[in-house]
Amino acid sequence: DVKVTQSSRYLVKRTGEKVFLECVQDMDHENMFWYRQDPGLGLRLIYFSYDVKMKEKGDIPEGYSVSREKKERFSLILESASTNQTSMYLCASSFSQGLNSPLHFGNGTRLTVT
Amino acid sequence: GNSVTQMEGPVTLSEEAFLTINCTYTATGYPSLFWYVQYPGEGLQLLLKATKADDKGSNKGFEATYRKETTSFHLEKGSVQVSDSAVYFCALSRIQGAQKLVFGQGTRLTINP
């Protein structure tokens, strides 16, 4: 089974801190994604990556950056955390861009910024 | 633009009841449609999908039919179980990038014994 592991289940950070959310997948998937999940808004795409060192903005990239130095690891960075970034963050990966390749999600990191 | 609208939750049913969760979409072209499920404390997982009009996706007793004329992809199950309690997300793929899914807001389903 594909495993997508997010390093932290819960995080509490202060406003202005630099925050790193880590995600690792173990199935040599090409594509990796970061979403945030908020009540009433569903999932919104922050950034995604189709290859090592490659990244593209999603729908809500402001205030975030990403890093993909190795194929299995995709990091989400909050340069200066703000309270409106309190949310559930979900990482996902997939084998290819084809429609028969489903997204595999991690269990999420619930981030609280105080 | 592309968007997905799901029925408001939460939805509470008794075991063995019939389930419908409505999903309608707005999209250019011919997107593919998906239902993902999120069980408590877990990430999302793909439940079923349909890639063209009139296709029916099915899995674990759930079904959804891609209706182009009504731009809908309603999720149905004939007899729900307590273990079906979860949050259900309808999603579509954008034409420019098959993997860049647009999700609905999610519908929380609770099944009582």
Interface residues (C-beta under 8 A of the other chain):
Chain A: V4 N31 F33 Y35 Q37 G40 L41 G42 L43 R44 L45 F48 G58 L90 A92 S94 Q97 G98 L99 S101 P102 L103 H104 F105 G106 N107 G108
Chain B: V4 S32 Y36 G41 E42 G43 L44 Q45 L46 K49 T51 F89 S93 G97 A98 Q99 K100 L101 F103 G104 Q105 G106
